[in-house]
């Protein structure tokens, strides 16, 4: 991964790095569960990934969480996750994830409005 923690790293730096690595691990497991079409398990891994890496939030993880929730028809929760993805992606300069998150946000908003 190229991640190196200096021997004289502070506890705060250690905890931040630990959160990043745990987040990456849960993200990977969530993707694996998505491929297996196990959206409930994917949701749990994506949620855990967002919880353990709060210092460095990832828009793609939040978008993947929104999609897993959407596929389970948990539209209100999915909308919250999609909105968080939009917010993070916008703060990081936009890009493809930002556009996909905005599309998911609009889709979920429409679905909730038609219930």
C-alpha positions as CSV (number, residue, x, y, z in Angstrom):
1,X,0.0,0.0,0.0
2,X,3.0,2.3,0.4
3,X,1.7,3.4,3.8
4,X,4.5,3.8,6.3
5,X,4.2,4.8,9.9
6,X,7.4,6.3,11.4
7,X,8.7,4.7,14.6
8,X,8.3,8.0,16.4
9,X,4.7,8.5,15.3
10,X,2.3,9.9,17.9
11,X,-0.7,8.0,19.2
12,X,-3.0,10.3,17.1
13,X,-1.0,9.4,14.0
14,X,-1.2,5.7,14.8
15,X,-5.0,5.9,15.3
16,X,-5.5,7.8,12.1
17,X,-3.5,5.2,10.1
18,X,-5.3,2.4,11.8
19,X,-8.6,4.0,10.8
20,X,-7.5,4.3,7.2
21,X,-6.4,0.7,7.0
22,X,-9.5,-0.6,8.7
23,X,-11.6,1.5,6.3
24,X,-9.8,0.1,3.3
25,X,-10.3,-3.4,4.6
26,X,-14.0,-3.0,5.2
27,X,-14.4,-1.2,1.9
28,X,-12.9,-4.2,0.1
29,X,-15.1,-6.6,2.0
30,X,-18.1,-4.5,1.1
31,X,-17.2,-4.6,-2.6
32,X,-16.8,-8.4,-2.3
33,X,-20.3,-8.7,-0.8
34,X,-21.7,-6.4,-3.5
35,X,-20.3,-8.7,-6.1
36,X,-21.9,-11.7,-4.3
37,X,-25.2,-9.7,-4.4
38,X,-25.3,-9.8,-0.6
39,X,-26.3,-6.1,0.0
40,X,-27.1,-6.5,3.7
41,X,-23.5,-7.7,4.4
42,X,-22.1,-5.0,2.0
43,X,-24.1,-2.4,3.9
44,X,-22.5,-3.5,7.2
45,X,-19.0,-3.3,5.8
46,X,-19.5,0.1,4.1
47,X,-21.0,1.4,7.3
48,X,-18.0,0.2,9.3
49,X,-15.6,1.7,6.7
50,X,-17.3,5.1,7.2
51,X,-17.2,4.8,11.0
52,X,-13.5,3.8,11.4
53,X,-12.2,6.4,8.9
54,X,-14.0,9.6,10.0
55,X,-10.8,11.6,9.9
56,X,-10.4,11.0,6.1
57,X,-13.9,10.4,4.7
58,X,-14.2,8.8,1.3
59,X,-17.0,9.8,-1.1
60,X,-16.9,6.5,-3.0
61,X,-17.4,4.5,0.2
62,X,-20.5,6.7,1.1
63,X,-21.8,6.3,-2.5
64,X,-21.4,2.5,-2.3
65,X,-23.2,2.5,1.0
66,X,-26.0,4.5,-0.6
67,X,-26.3,2.0,-3.5
68,X,-26.4,-1.0,-1.1
69,X,-29.2,0.7,0.8
70,X,-31.0,1.6,-2.4
71,X,-30.9,-2.0,-3.5
72,X,-32.5,-3.0,-0.2
73,X,-35.2,-0.3,-0.6
74,X,-33.9,1.6,2.4
75,X,-34.4,4.8,0.4
76,X,-34.3,7.4,3.3
77,X,-31.1,6.0,4.7
78,X,-29.7,5.7,1.2
79,X,-30.5,9.4,0.5
80,X,-28.5,10.4,3.7
81,X,-25.5,8.4,2.5
82,X,-25.8,9.7,-1.1
83,X,-26.0,13.3,0.3
84,X,-22.9,12.7,2.4
85,X,-21.1,11.4,-0.7
86,X,-22.1,14.5,-2.7
87,X,-20.8,16.7,0.2
88,X,-17.4,14.9,0.5
89,X,-16.9,14.7,-3.3
90,X,-17.7,18.4,-3.8
91,X,-15.2,19.3,-1.0
92,X,-12.6,17.3,-2.8
93,X,-13.1,19.0,-6.1
94,X,-16.0,17.2,-7.8
95,X,-15.2,14.6,-10.4
96,X,-16.9,11.4,-11.5
97,X,-17.8,10.2,-8.0
98,X,-19.5,13.6,-7.4
99,X,-21.6,13.2,-10.5
100,X,-22.6,9.6,-9.7
101,X,-23.5,10.6,-6.1
102,X,-25.6,13.5,-7.4
103,X,-27.5,11.1,-9.7
104,X,-28.1,8.6,-6.9
105,X,-29.2,11.5,-4.6
106,X,-31.7,12.7,-7.3
107,X,-33.0,9.1,-7.8
108,X,-33.5,8.5,-4.1
109,X,-35.2,11.9,-3.7
110,X,-37.6,11.1,-6.5
111,X,-38.3,7.6,-5.0
112,X,-39.0,9.0,-1.6
113,X,-41.2,11.7,-3.0
114,X,-43.4,9.2,-4.9
115,X,-44.1,7.0,-1.9
